[in-house]
Amino acid sequence: MIIRSATPDDAEIVCQMIHKLADFEGLSASCELTAEIVHRMLQEKNGLFALLAETENKTTIGLAAYFFIPLAILSGRTVLYLEDLWVEPAFRGKGIATKLFQHLEQIAKKQHCLRMEWKCLQQNTPAIAFYQAMHGNISDTWMTFMKTIS
């Protein structure tokens, strides 16, 4: 297996994997993402970044999509925000998510990020267990608020 950075040429596969995650989370009805949007976002300076895990024959089996969020008020440093982490079901339990996560940690260190952040659905107990194994801490200080803009 190799892990590599996604390029705009990977927009279709990144989009497909995000749609698979949305379906898994029961959010497919609200996932309006297209390959064209992903292509544009992967080209933007402060846009979407992604890592792809691939088999030796170039089959994509995992994705970590992330952004950098500036936190100048606190420290002038950024946060690496993990938006999506997905491993194809047939390849789970083989350390792929761990390797993707470790690559993200290396990127965050290289970019001098203050920390990494991510969200997880409360009912996704396997993901919660994974994130706890990666030494992630559940914030008991901050609550997530959302407002849909239409």
DSSP file with accessible surface (Angstrom, degrees, kcal/mol):
  #  RESIDUE AA STRUCTURE BP1 BP2  ACC     N-H-->O    O-->H-N    N-H-->O    O-->H-N    TCO  KAPPA ALPHA  PHI   PSI    X-CA   Y-CA   Z-CA
    1    1 A M              0   0   75      0, 0.0     2,-0.3     0, 0.0    54,-0.2   0.000 360.0 360.0 360.0 142.3    0.0    0.0    0.0
    2    2 A I  E     -A   54   0A  73     52,-2.5    52,-2.9    53,-0.1     2,-0.5  -0.915 360.0-148.4-123.2 154.2    1.1    3.5   -0.7
    3    3 A I  E     +A   53   0A  28     -2,-0.3     2,-0.3    50,-0.2    50,-0.2  -0.992  26.9 166.9-120.3 129.5   -0.3    6.8    0.6
    4    4 A R  E     -A   52   0A  72     48,-2.4    48,-3.2    -2,-0.5     2,-0.3  -0.950  39.2 -96.6-139.2 160.4    0.0    9.8   -1.7
    5    5 A S  E     -A   51   0A  77     -2,-0.3    46,-0.3    46,-0.2     2,-0.1  -0.565  42.8-118.9 -75.1 139.1   -1.4   13.3   -1.9
    6    6 A A        -     0   0   16     44,-3.0    44,-0.3    -2,-0.3    -1,-0.1  -0.470  26.4-158.9 -75.5 149.3   -4.4   13.7   -4.1
    7    7 A T    >   -     0   0   58     -2,-0.1     3,-2.6    42,-0.1     4,-0.1  -0.751  39.2 -94.5-117.0 169.8   -4.2   16.0   -7.1
    8    8 A P  G >  S+     0   0   37      0, 0.0     3,-1.7     0, 0.0     4,-0.2   0.829 124.2  66.6 -55.5 -27.4   -7.0   17.7   -9.1
    9    9 A D  G 3  S+     0   0  147      1,-0.3     3,-0.3     2,-0.1     4,-0.2   0.684  95.2  58.2 -65.8 -16.1   -6.8   14.7  -11.5
   10   10 A D  G <> S+     0   0   22     -3,-2.6     4,-2.5     1,-0.2    -1,-0.3   0.293  71.7 111.4 -93.5   9.1   -8.1   12.6   -8.5
   11   11 A A  H <> S+     0   0    6     -3,-1.7     4,-2.7     1,-0.2     5,-0.2   0.869  73.6  52.6 -54.7 -41.9  -11.3   14.6   -8.1
   12   12 A E  H  > S+     0   0  107     -3,-0.3     4,-2.5     1,-0.2    -1,-0.2   0.937 112.7  42.7 -63.0 -47.0  -13.6   11.8   -9.3
   13   13 A I  H  > S+     0   0   41      2,-0.2     4,-2.4    -3,-0.2    -1,-0.2   0.895 114.1  51.6 -69.6 -37.1  -12.3    9.2   -6.9
   14   14 A V  H  X S+     0   0    0     -4,-2.5     4,-2.3     2,-0.2    -2,-0.2   0.953 111.9  47.6 -61.8 -45.8  -12.2   11.7   -4.0
   15   15 A C  H  X S+     0   0    7     -4,-2.7     4,-2.4    -5,-0.3    -2,-0.2   0.925 110.8  51.3 -61.1 -44.3  -15.8   12.6   -4.7
   16   16 A Q  H  X S+     0   0   83     -4,-2.5     4,-2.1     1,-0.2    -1,-0.2   0.915 110.8  48.1 -60.0 -42.9  -16.8    9.0   -4.9
   17   17 A M  H  X S+     0   0    0     -4,-2.4     4,-2.2     2,-0.2    -1,-0.2   0.890 110.2  51.1 -69.1 -37.4  -15.2    8.1   -1.5
   18   18 A I  H  X S+     0   0   19     -4,-2.3     4,-2.7     1,-0.2    -1,-0.2   0.908 109.7  51.1 -65.2 -38.7  -16.8   11.1    0.2
   19   19 A H  H  X S+     0   0   63     -4,-2.4     4,-2.5     2,-0.2    -2,-0.2   0.891 107.9  52.6 -65.0 -37.2  -20.2   10.0   -1.2
   20   20 A K  H  X S+     0   0   82     -4,-2.1     4,-2.5     2,-0.2    -1,-0.2   0.913 110.6  47.6 -63.5 -41.4  -19.5    6.5    0.2
   21   21 A L  H  X S+     0   0    9     -4,-2.2     4,-2.3     2,-0.2    -2,-0.2   0.931 110.7  51.3 -64.4 -43.8  -18.8    8.0    3.6
   22   22 A A  H  <>S+     0   0    9     -4,-2.7     5,-3.6     1,-0.2     6,-0.6   0.910 110.8  48.8 -60.1 -40.6  -21.9   10.2    3.4
   23   23 A D  H ><5S+     0   0  105     -4,-2.5     3,-1.4     4,-0.3    -1,-0.2   0.934 109.9  51.4 -63.7 -45.1  -24.0    7.1    2.6
   24   24 A F  H 3<5S+     0   0  100     -4,-2.5    -2,-0.2     1,-0.3    -1,-0.2   0.877 111.9  47.5 -58.3 -38.3  -22.4    5.2    5.5
   25   25 A E  T 3<5S-     0   0   54     -4,-2.3    -1,-0.3    -5,-0.1    -2,-0.2   0.454 117.4-113.0 -84.7  -0.7  -23.3    8.1    7.8
   26   26 A G  T < 5S+     0   0   63     -3,-1.4    -3,-0.2    -4,-0.4     3,-0.2   0.752  90.1 110.2  76.1  24.1  -26.9    8.2    6.5
   27   27 A L    >>< +     0   0   75     -5,-3.6     3,-1.3    -6,-0.2     4,-0.6   0.201  30.2 112.9-115.2  15.0  -26.2   11.6    5.0
   28   28 A S  G >4 S+     0   0   57     -6,-0.6     3,-0.9     1,-0.3    -5,-0.1   0.830  71.5  62.1 -61.9 -32.0  -26.3   10.8    1.3
   29   29 A A  G 34 S+     0   0  104      1,-0.2    -1,-0.3    -3,-0.2    -2,-0.1   0.810 109.7  41.0 -64.3 -26.6  -29.5   12.8    0.7
   30   30 A S  G <4 S+     0   0   80     -3,-1.3     2,-1.0    -8,-0.1    -1,-0.2   0.435  87.3 105.1-102.1   3.1  -27.7   16.0    1.7
   31   31 A C    <<  +     0   0   30     -3,-0.9    -1,-0.0    -4,-0.6   -12,-0.0  -0.718  34.6 164.6 -88.2 104.1  -24.4   15.3    0.0
   32   32 A E        +     0   0  168     -2,-1.0    -1,-0.2     2,-0.1    -4,-0.0   0.260  25.9 136.3-101.9  10.5  -24.4   17.6   -3.1
   33   33 A L        -     0   0   38    -18,-0.1     2,-0.3     4,-0.1    -2,-0.0  -0.319  32.3-169.9 -65.2 137.3  -20.6   17.3   -3.8
   34   34 A T     >  -     0   0   54      1,-0.1     4,-2.4    -2,-0.0     5,-0.2  -0.856  36.6-113.1-122.3 162.8  -19.6   16.8   -7.4
   35   35 A A  H  > S+     0   0   13     -2,-0.3     4,-2.9     1,-0.2     5,-0.2   0.852 118.2  57.8 -61.9 -33.8  -16.3   15.9   -9.0
   36   36 A E  H  > S+     0   0  140      2,-0.2     4,-2.2     1,-0.2    -1,-0.2   0.911 107.0  46.9 -64.0 -41.1  -16.2   19.4  -10.5
   37   37 A I  H  > S+     0   0   55      2,-0.2     4,-2.8     1,-0.2    -2,-0.2   0.937 113.5  48.3 -65.4 -44.8  -16.4   21.0   -7.1
   38   38 A V  H  X S+     0   0    0     -4,-2.4     4,-2.7     1,-0.2    -2,-0.2   0.929 109.2  53.8 -62.0 -42.8  -13.7   18.7   -5.7
   39   39 A H  H  X S+     0   0   74     -4,-2.9     4,-0.7     1,-0.2    -1,-0.2   0.932 112.0  44.5 -56.6 -47.0  -11.5   19.5   -8.7
   40   40 A R  H >X S+     0   0  126     -4,-2.2     3,-1.1     1,-0.2     4,-1.0   0.940 113.4  50.1 -63.6 -45.4  -11.9   23.2   -8.0
   41   41 A M  H 3< S+     0   0   39     -4,-2.8     7,-0.9     1,-0.3     3,-0.5   0.857 105.7  56.0 -64.6 -35.9  -11.3   22.8   -4.3
   42   42 A L  H 3< S+     0   0   24     -4,-2.7    -1,-0.3     1,-0.2    -2,-0.2   0.687 108.6  49.8 -70.3 -16.3   -8.2   20.7   -4.8
   43   43 A Q  H << S+     0   0  117     -3,-1.1    -1,-0.2    -4,-0.7    -2,-0.2   0.652  87.8 101.4 -92.9 -18.9   -6.7   23.6   -6.9
   44   44 A E  S >< S-     0   0   83     -4,-1.0     3,-1.6    -3,-0.5    -3,-0.0  -0.440  75.2-130.1 -73.2 141.8   -7.4   26.4   -4.4
   45   45 A K  T 3  S+     0   0  180      1,-0.3    -1,-0.1    -2,-0.1    -4,-0.0   0.899 110.1  24.7 -56.5 -44.7   -4.5   27.6   -2.3
   46   46 A N  T 3  S+     0   0  136     21,-0.0    -1,-0.3     3,-0.0    22,-0.1  -0.098 109.6 103.4-111.3  35.0   -6.5   27.3    1.0
   47   47 A G  S <  S-     0   0    4     -3,-1.6    21,-0.4     1,-0.2     2,-0.2   0.238  77.4 -32.5 -94.0-143.7   -8.9   24.7   -0.3
   48   48 A L        -     0   0    8     -7,-0.9     2,-0.3   -10,-0.1    -1,-0.2  -0.536  48.9-169.7 -82.3 140.0   -9.3   20.9    0.1
   49   49 A F  E     - B   0  66A  66     17,-2.6    17,-3.1    -2,-0.2     2,-0.3  -0.928   9.6-176.3-121.7 152.9   -6.3   18.6    0.6
   50   50 A A  E     - B   0  65A   3     -2,-0.3   -44,-3.0   -44,-0.3     2,-0.4  -0.998  20.5-149.7-152.0 147.8   -6.5   14.8    0.5
   51   51 A L  E     -AB   5  64A   4     13,-2.6    13,-2.1    -2,-0.3     2,-0.4  -0.943  17.3-156.1-111.4 140.4   -4.5   11.7    1.0
   52   52 A L  E     -AB   4  63A   0    -48,-3.2   -48,-2.4    -2,-0.4     2,-0.5  -0.964   5.5-150.3-117.7 134.5   -5.3    8.6   -0.9
   53   53 A A  E     -AB   3  62A   0      9,-2.3     8,-3.2    -2,-0.4     9,-1.4  -0.902  25.8-178.1 -99.4 128.8   -4.3    5.1    0.2
   54   54 A E  E     -AB   2  60A   6    -52,-2.9   -52,-2.5    -2,-0.5     6,-0.2  -0.953  25.4-123.3-130.7 149.6   -3.8    2.8   -2.8
   55   55 A T    >   -     0   0   28      4,-2.4     3,-2.1    -2,-0.3   -53,-0.1  -0.282  45.9 -93.7 -75.4 172.6   -2.9   -0.8   -3.4
   56   56 A E  T 3  S+     0   0  179      1,-0.3    -1,-0.1     2,-0.1    -2,-0.0   0.801 128.7  55.3 -60.3 -27.9    0.1   -1.7   -5.4
   57   57 A N  T 3  S-     0   0  118      2,-0.1    -1,-0.3     1,-0.0    -2,-0.0   0.179 123.8-104.1 -93.5  19.5   -2.1   -2.0   -8.5
   58   58 A K    <   +     0   0  138     -3,-2.1     2,-0.5     1,-0.2    -2,-0.1   0.650  68.5 150.6  72.5  20.0   -3.4    1.6   -7.9
   59   59 A T        -     0   0   67      1,-0.0    -4,-2.4     2,-0.0     2,-0.4  -0.727  47.4-127.5 -80.7 125.7   -6.8    0.7   -6.5
   60   60 A T  E     +B   54   0A  22     -2,-0.5    -6,-0.3    -6,-0.2     3,-0.1  -0.626  39.6 162.5 -78.1 125.4   -7.9    3.5   -4.1
   61   61 A I  E     +     0   0A   5     -8,-3.2    27,-2.7    -2,-0.4     2,-0.3   0.435  57.9  28.6-123.0  -4.6   -8.9    2.0   -0.8
   62   62 A G  E     -BC  53  87A   0     -9,-1.4    -9,-2.3    25,-0.2     2,-0.3  -0.997  54.4-165.3-159.2 156.0   -8.7    4.9    1.6
   63   63 A L  E     -BC  52  86A   0     23,-2.9    23,-2.8    -2,-0.3     2,-0.4  -0.999   8.6-174.2-144.0 139.0   -9.1    8.7    1.9
   64   64 A A  E     -BC  51  85A   0    -13,-2.1   -13,-2.6    -2,-0.3     2,-0.4  -0.958  15.7-170.9-129.8 112.9   -8.3   11.4    4.4
   65   65 A A  E     +BC  50  84A   0     19,-2.8    18,-2.3    -2,-0.4    19,-1.8  -0.903  16.5 163.8-105.5 134.9   -9.7   14.8    3.3
   66   66 A Y  E     -BC  49  82A  11    -17,-3.1   -17,-2.6    -2,-0.4     2,-0.3  -0.945  25.2-155.2-150.0 165.1   -8.6   17.8    5.3
   67   67 A F  E     - C   0  81A  51     14,-2.1    14,-3.0    -2,-0.3     2,-0.5  -0.891  23.3-121.7-132.2 164.3   -8.3   21.6    5.5
   68   68 A F  E     - C   0  80A  48    -21,-0.4    12,-0.2    -2,-0.3    -2,-0.0  -0.954  25.2-162.6-109.4 129.5   -6.1   24.0    7.3
   69   69 A I  E     - C   0  79A  65     10,-2.9    10,-2.5    -2,-0.5     2,-0.2  -0.955  16.4-130.1-113.3 123.4   -7.9   26.5    9.6
   70   70 A P  E     - C   0  78A  98      0, 0.0     8,-0.2     0, 0.0     3,-0.1  -0.477  21.8-178.2 -73.2 141.3   -6.1   29.6   10.7
   71   71 A L  E >>> + C   0  77A  40      6,-2.0     4,-2.0    -2,-0.2     5,-1.1  -0.370  22.1 151.2-129.6  52.0   -6.2   30.4   14.4
   72   72 A A  T 345 +     0   0   76      4,-0.3    -1,-0.1     1,-0.3     6,-0.1   0.816  65.4  65.1 -59.0 -30.2   -4.3   33.7   14.5
   73   73 A I  T 345S+     0   0  170      1,-0.2    -1,-0.3     2,-0.1    -2,-0.0   0.899 111.5  33.8 -61.9 -37.9   -6.2   34.9   17.6
   74   74 A L  T <45S-     0   0  120     -3,-1.0    -2,-0.2     3,-0.2    -1,-0.2   0.914 144.8 -24.8 -85.4 -44.3   -4.7   32.2   19.8
   75   75 A S  T  <5S-     0   0   53     -4,-2.0    -3,-0.2     2,-0.3    -2,-0.1   0.460  76.0-106.5-151.3  -7.5   -1.2   31.7   18.4
   76   76 A G  S   <S+     0   0   57     -5,-1.1    -4,-0.3     1,-0.3     2,-0.2   0.536  86.9 113.0  79.1   5.2   -0.8   32.6   14.7
   77   77 A R  E     -C   71   0A 108     -6,-0.6    -6,-2.0    -7,-0.1    -1,-0.3  -0.575  62.0-120.7-104.9 170.8   -0.8   28.9   13.9
   78   78 A T  E     -C   70   0A  40     34,-0.3    36,-3.0    33,-0.3    37,-0.6  -0.635  10.5-131.7-108.0 168.2   -3.2   26.7   12.0
   79   79 A V  E     -Cd  69 115A   1    -10,-2.5   -10,-2.9    34,-0.2     2,-0.8  -0.956  16.5-134.0-115.4 134.9   -5.3   23.7   12.8
   80   80 A L  E     -Cd  68 116A   0     35,-2.1    37,-2.2    -2,-0.4     2,-0.7  -0.844  25.7-158.8 -85.7 115.2   -5.3   20.7   10.5
   81   81 A Y  E     -Cd  67 117A  31    -14,-3.0   -14,-2.1    -2,-0.8     2,-0.8  -0.891   6.7-148.0-102.9 113.7   -9.0   19.8   10.3
   82   82 A L  E     +Cd  66 118A   4     35,-2.9    37,-0.6    -2,-0.7   -16,-0.2  -0.723  20.9 174.9 -80.4 111.8   -9.8   16.3    9.3
   83   83 A E  E     +     0   0A  90    -18,-2.3     2,-0.4    -2,-0.8   -17,-0.2   0.894  63.6  10.4 -84.7 -46.8  -13.0   16.5    7.3
   84   84 A D  E     -C   65   0A  24    -19,-1.8   -19,-2.8     2,-0.0     2,-0.4  -0.998  52.1-177.8-141.7 135.5  -13.4   12.9    6.1
   85   85 A L  E     +C   64   0A  24     -2,-0.4     2,-0.4   -21,-0.2   -21,-0.2  -0.989  20.0 167.5-130.8 121.7  -11.6    9.6    6.8
   86   86 A W  E     -C   63   0A  15    -23,-2.8   -23,-2.9    -2,-0.4     2,-0.4  -0.999  17.6-176.8-140.8 134.0  -12.8    6.6    4.9
   87   87 A V  E     -C   62   0A  11     -2,-0.4   -25,-0.2   -25,-0.2     5,-0.1  -0.999  40.7-106.3-126.3 132.2  -11.4    3.1    4.3
   88   88 A E    >   -     0   0   32    -27,-2.7     3,-2.2    -2,-0.4     4,-0.4  -0.301  32.5-119.8 -55.7 136.1  -13.2    0.7    2.0
   89   89 A P  G >  S+     0   0   76      0, 0.0     3,-1.4     0, 0.0    -1,-0.1   0.847 110.6  58.0 -50.7 -39.6  -15.0   -1.9    4.0
   90   90 A A  G 3  S+     0   0   81      1,-0.3    -2,-0.1     3,-0.0   -29,-0.0   0.696 110.2  45.7 -67.2 -14.2  -13.1   -4.9    2.5
   91   91 A F  G X  S+     0   0   64     -3,-2.2     3,-0.8   -30,-0.2     5,-0.4   0.318  84.1 119.9-111.9   6.8   -9.8   -3.3    3.7
   92   92 A R  T <   +     0   0  103     -3,-1.4    -4,-0.0    -4,-0.4     0, 0.0  -0.358  66.1  34.9 -71.9 153.9  -10.7   -2.3    7.2
   93   93 A G  T 3  S+     0   0   88     -2,-0.1    -1,-0.2     1,-0.0    -3,-0.0   0.589  90.0 100.0  80.4  11.1   -8.8   -3.8   10.1
   94   94 A K  S <  S-     0   0  136     -3,-0.8    -2,-0.1     0, 0.0    -1,-0.0   0.214 101.0-101.4-111.9  10.1   -5.5   -3.7    8.1
   95   95 A G  S  > S+     0   0   31      3,-0.0     4,-2.2     4,-0.0     5,-0.2   0.561  84.8 125.5  85.8   8.2   -4.0   -0.5    9.6
   96   96 A I  H  > S+     0   0   10     -5,-0.4     4,-2.6     2,-0.2     5,-0.2   0.940  74.5  47.1 -68.6 -46.5   -4.9    1.7    6.6
   97   97 A A  H  > S+     0   0   22      1,-0.2     4,-2.9     2,-0.2     5,-0.2   0.910 111.6  53.3 -61.2 -39.2   -6.8    4.3    8.7
   98   98 A T  H  > S+     0   0   40      1,-0.2     4,-2.8     2,-0.2    -1,-0.2   0.935 109.7  47.3 -61.1 -44.8   -3.9    4.3   11.2
   99   99 A K  H  X S+     0   0  101     -4,-2.2     4,-2.2     2,-0.2    -2,-0.2   0.903 112.5  49.1 -66.0 -40.6   -1.4    5.0    8.4
  100  100 A L  H  X S+     0   0    0     -4,-2.6     4,-2.1     2,-0.2    -1,-0.2   0.943 112.7  48.1 -61.0 -45.9   -3.6    7.8    6.9
  101  101 A F  H  X S+     0   0    2     -4,-2.9     4,-2.3     1,-0.2    -2,-0.2   0.910 110.4  51.2 -62.7 -42.7   -3.9    9.3   10.4
  102  102 A Q  H  X S+     0   0   87     -4,-2.8     4,-2.1     1,-0.2    -1,-0.2   0.890 108.1  52.5 -63.9 -36.4   -0.1    9.1   11.0
  103  103 A H  H  X S+     0   0   66     -4,-2.2     4,-2.3     2,-0.2    -1,-0.2   0.905 108.0  51.6 -64.0 -40.3    0.5   10.8    7.7
  104  104 A L  H  X S+     0   0    0     -4,-2.1     4,-2.8     1,-0.2    -2,-0.2   0.906 107.3  52.5 -62.0 -41.8   -1.8   13.6    8.7
  105  105 A E  H  X S+     0   0   70     -4,-2.3     4,-2.4     1,-0.2    -1,-0.2   0.916 109.2  49.7 -60.1 -41.5    0.1   13.9   12.0
  106  106 A Q  H  X S+     0   0  119     -4,-2.1     4,-2.6     2,-0.2    -2,-0.2   0.909 111.1  49.0 -63.9 -41.2    3.3   14.3   10.0
  107  107 A I  H  X S+     0   0   32     -4,-2.3     4,-2.4     2,-0.2    -2,-0.2   0.932 110.2  51.3 -63.1 -44.9    1.7   16.9    7.8
  108  108 A A  H  <>S+     0   0   10     -4,-2.8     5,-3.0     1,-0.2    -2,-0.2   0.905 112.1  46.7 -60.9 -41.5    0.5   18.8   10.8
  109  109 A K  H ><5S+     0   0  164     -4,-2.4     3,-1.5     3,-0.2    -1,-0.2   0.935 111.9  50.1 -64.9 -45.2    3.9   18.8   12.4
  110  110 A K  H 3<5S+     0   0  163     -4,-2.6    -2,-0.2     1,-0.3    -1,-0.2   0.861 112.7  47.1 -61.9 -35.6    5.6   19.9    9.2
  111  111 A Q  T 3<5S-     0   0  102     -4,-2.4   -33,-0.3    -5,-0.2    -1,-0.3   0.349 112.4-121.4 -87.1   3.8    3.1   22.7    8.8
  112  112 A H  T < 5 +     0   0  138     -3,-1.5   -34,-0.3     1,-0.2    -3,-0.2   0.854  46.4 179.9  58.1  38.5    3.6   23.7   12.5
  113  113 A C      < -     0   0   10     -5,-3.0   -34,-0.2    -6,-0.2    -1,-0.2  -0.380  34.3-135.7 -68.1 148.6   -0.1   23.3   13.2
  114  114 A L  S    S-     0   0   60    -36,-3.0     2,-0.3     1,-0.2   -35,-0.2   0.885  76.3 -37.6 -69.1 -39.4   -1.2   23.9   16.8
  115  115 A R  E     -d   79   0A  99    -37,-0.6   -35,-2.1    -7,-0.0     2,-0.4  -0.964  57.0-102.1-168.0 176.8   -3.3   20.7   16.7
  116  116 A M  E     -d   80   0A  33     -2,-0.3     2,-0.3   -37,-0.2   -35,-0.2  -0.898  33.9-172.6-111.7 147.5   -5.6   18.4   14.7
  117  117 A E  E     +d   81   0A  69    -37,-2.2   -35,-2.9    -2,-0.4     2,-0.3  -0.969  10.7 157.6-136.9 155.5   -9.3   18.5   15.0
  118  118 A W  E     -d   82   0A  60     -2,-0.3     2,-0.3   -37,-0.2   -35,-0.1  -0.967  28.2-126.0-164.1 168.0  -12.2   16.3   13.6
  119  119 A K        -     0   0  118    -37,-0.6     2,-0.3    -2,-0.3    -2,-0.0  -0.877  17.5-168.9-120.2 157.9  -15.7   15.3   14.3
  120  120 A C        -     0   0   47     -2,-0.3     2,-0.1     8,-0.0    -2,-0.0  -0.992  30.0-108.6-147.1 136.2  -17.3   11.9   14.6
  121  121 A L    >   -     0   0   55     -2,-0.3     3,-1.6     1,-0.1     7,-0.2  -0.426  28.3-127.8 -62.9 138.8  -20.9   10.9   14.8
  122  122 A Q  T 3  S+     0   0  176      1,-0.3    -1,-0.1    -2,-0.1     6,-0.1   0.815 107.7  52.7 -59.3 -32.3  -21.9    9.7   18.3
  123  123 A Q  T 3  S+     0   0  139      1,-0.2     2,-1.9     2,-0.1    -1,-0.3   0.560  83.1  92.8 -84.0  -4.8  -23.3    6.5   17.0
  124  124 A N    <>  +     0   0   24     -3,-1.6     4,-2.3     1,-0.2     3,-0.3  -0.486  48.7 166.2 -88.8  73.0  -20.1    5.6   15.0
  125  125 A T  H  >  +     0   0   97     -2,-1.9     4,-2.5     1,-0.2    -1,-0.2   0.845  69.7  56.0 -62.4 -35.4  -18.6    3.5   17.9
  126  126 A P  H  > S+     0   0   91      0, 0.0     4,-2.2     0, 0.0    -1,-0.2   0.927 110.4  46.3 -62.6 -40.0  -15.9    1.9   15.7
  127  127 A A  H  > S+     0   0   18     -3,-0.3     4,-3.0     2,-0.2     5,-0.2   0.912 110.9  52.4 -66.8 -40.4  -14.6    5.3   14.6
  128  128 A I  H  X S+     0   0   44     -4,-2.3     4,-2.5     1,-0.2     5,-0.2   0.941 110.2  48.3 -60.5 -44.8  -14.7    6.6   18.2
  129  129 A A  H  X S+     0   0   55     -4,-2.5     4,-2.2     1,-0.2    -1,-0.2   0.912 112.0  50.0 -62.2 -41.2  -12.7    3.6   19.3
  130  130 A F  H  X S+     0   0   40     -4,-2.2     4,-1.5     2,-0.2    -2,-0.2   0.952 111.2  47.6 -61.8 -49.1  -10.2    4.3   16.5
  131  131 A Y  H  <>S+     0   0   26     -4,-3.0     5,-2.8     1,-0.2    -2,-0.2   0.875 111.1  51.3 -64.0 -35.8   -9.8    8.0   17.3
  132  132 A Q  H ><5S+     0   0  107     -4,-2.5     3,-1.8    -5,-0.2    -1,-0.2   0.906 107.4  53.2 -66.5 -37.3   -9.3    7.2   21.0
  133  133 A A  H 3<5S+     0   0   65     -4,-2.2    -2,-0.2     1,-0.3    -1,-0.2   0.803 104.2  56.4 -66.1 -26.3   -6.6    4.6   20.0
  134  134 A M  T 3<5S-     0   0   28     -4,-1.5    -1,-0.3    -5,-0.1    -2,-0.2   0.291 125.1-107.7 -85.6   9.9   -5.0    7.5   18.1
  135  135 A H  T < 5 +     0   0  162     -3,-1.8     2,-0.3     1,-0.2    -3,-0.2   0.755  64.6 158.9  68.8  28.2   -4.9    9.4   21.4
  136  136 A G      < -     0   0   14     -5,-2.8     2,-0.4    -6,-0.2    -1,-0.2  -0.595  30.6-143.2 -78.1 143.3   -7.7   11.8   20.3
  137  137 A N        -     0   0  154     -2,-0.3     2,-0.5     0, 0.0    -5,-0.0  -0.919   9.6-128.5-110.7 134.1   -9.5   13.6   23.1
  138  138 A I        -     0   0  130     -2,-0.4     2,-0.4     1,-0.1    -6,-0.0  -0.689  30.6-124.1 -78.4 125.4  -13.2   14.3   23.1
  139  139 A S        +     0   0   62     -2,-0.5    -1,-0.1     1,-0.2     0, 0.0  -0.561  29.2 179.7 -73.4 125.0  -13.6   18.0   23.9
  140  140 A D  S    S+     0   0  152     -2,-0.4    -1,-0.2     1,-0.1     3,-0.1   0.274  79.8  58.6-102.5   9.1  -15.8   18.6   26.9
  141  141 A T  S    S+     0   0  108      1,-0.1     2,-0.4     2,-0.0    -1,-0.1   0.803  97.9  56.0-102.2 -40.1  -15.4   22.3   26.5
  142  142 A W        -     0   0  207      2,-0.0     2,-0.4     0, 0.0    -1,-0.1  -0.789  60.8-161.7-106.0 138.8  -16.6   23.1   23.1
  143  143 A M        -     0   0  141     -2,-0.4     2,-0.5    -3,-0.1    -3,-0.0  -0.886  22.8-122.3-110.7 147.2  -20.0   22.3   21.5
  144  144 A T        -     0   0   87     -2,-0.4     2,-0.4     2,-0.0    -2,-0.0  -0.793  27.2-170.1 -91.3 125.3  -20.6   22.3   17.8
  145  145 A F        -     0   0  167     -2,-0.5     2,-0.4     2,-0.0    -2,-0.0  -0.888   3.7-168.9-110.4 147.1  -23.4   24.6   16.6
  146  146 A M        -     0   0  162     -2,-0.4     2,-0.4     2,-0.0    -2,-0.0  -0.988  13.4-177.1-136.5 144.7  -24.7   24.5   13.1
  147  147 A K        -     0   0  177     -2,-0.4     2,-0.3     2,-0.0    -2,-0.0  -0.951  24.3-135.5-139.0 121.7  -26.9   26.8   11.0
  148  148 A T        -     0   0  124     -2,-0.4     2,-0.6     1,-0.0    -2,-0.0  -0.595  14.6-152.4 -77.4 131.9  -28.0   25.8    7.5
  149  149 A I              0   0  143     -2,-0.3    -2,-0.0     0, 0.0    -1,-0.0  -0.938 360.0 360.0-106.8 122.4  -27.7   28.6    5.0
  150  150 A S              0   0  158     -2,-0.6     0, 0.0     0, 0.0     0, 0.0  -0.672 360.0 360.0-117.9 360.0  -30.1   28.3    2.1
